[in-house]
Amino acid sequence: MPSRPPFGASVRPLLLLPHVVVLFCLLVVALLVCIGSWFSILFKGHLGENLWRFTRDVMAYALRVEAYALLIHDKFPSFSLAP
């Protein structure tokens, strides 16, 4: 198993700052999408595919950032919402 550089864990919080800002903005939008999804389900009876996909992709992005922050995964997360 390859070893990690000794400074790697101390640099990660600095590397994660842009991801934290983007993630905060995405989570605010995801909250609004969830509220819109609730109304969509209430009035139309089903959830739209695009609303579900956006929420899923935001949660996957949040999980990638969290895994990198907690030293679970060494690959730097991309800013893409695509899985």
Contacts in CASP RR format, 6 or more apart in sequence:
PFRMAT RR
TARGET T0000
AUTHOR 0000-0000-0000
METHOD contacts of the structure
MODEL  1
MPSRPPFGASVRPLLLLPHVVVLFCLLVVALLVCIGSWFSILFKGHLGEN
LWRFTRDVMAYALRVEAYALLIHDKFPSFSLAP
4 74 0 8 1.000
9 71 0 8 1.000
12 68 0 8 1.000
12 69 0 8 1.000
12 71 0 8 1.000
13 69 0 8 1.000
15 76 0 8 1.000
16 65 0 8 1.000
16 68 0 8 1.000
16 69 0 8 1.000
18 79 0 8 1.000
19 65 0 8 1.000
19 68 0 8 1.000
19 77 0 8 1.000
19 79 0 8 1.000
20 65 0 8 1.000
22 79 0 8 1.000
23 61 0 8 1.000
23 62 0 8 1.000
23 65 0 8 1.000
26 58 0 8 1.000
26 61 0 8 1.000
26 62 0 8 1.000
26 81 0 8 1.000
27 58 0 8 1.000
27 62 0 8 1.000
29 58 0 8 1.000
30 54 0 8 1.000
30 55 0 8 1.000
30 58 0 8 1.000
30 59 0 8 1.000
33 51 0 8 1.000
33 54 0 8 1.000
33 55 0 8 1.000
34 55 0 8 1.000
36 51 0 8 1.000
37 47 0 8 1.000
37 48 0 8 1.000
37 51 0 8 1.000
37 52 0 8 1.000
37 55 0 8 1.000
40 46 0 8 1.000
40 47 0 8 1.000
40 48 0 8 1.000
40 51 0 8 1.000
41 47 0 8 1.000
54 81 0 8 1.000
57 81 0 8 1.000
57 82 0 8 1.000
57 83 0 8 1.000
58 81 0 8 1.000
60 81 0 8 1.000
60 83 0 8 1.000
61 77 0 8 1.000
61 80 0 8 1.000
61 81 0 8 1.000
64 73 0 8 1.000
64 77 0 8 1.000
64 78 0 8 1.000
65 77 0 8 1.000
67 73 0 8 1.000
67 77 0 8 1.000
68 74 0 8 1.000
68 75 0 8 1.000
68 76 0 8 1.000
68 77 0 8 1.000
END
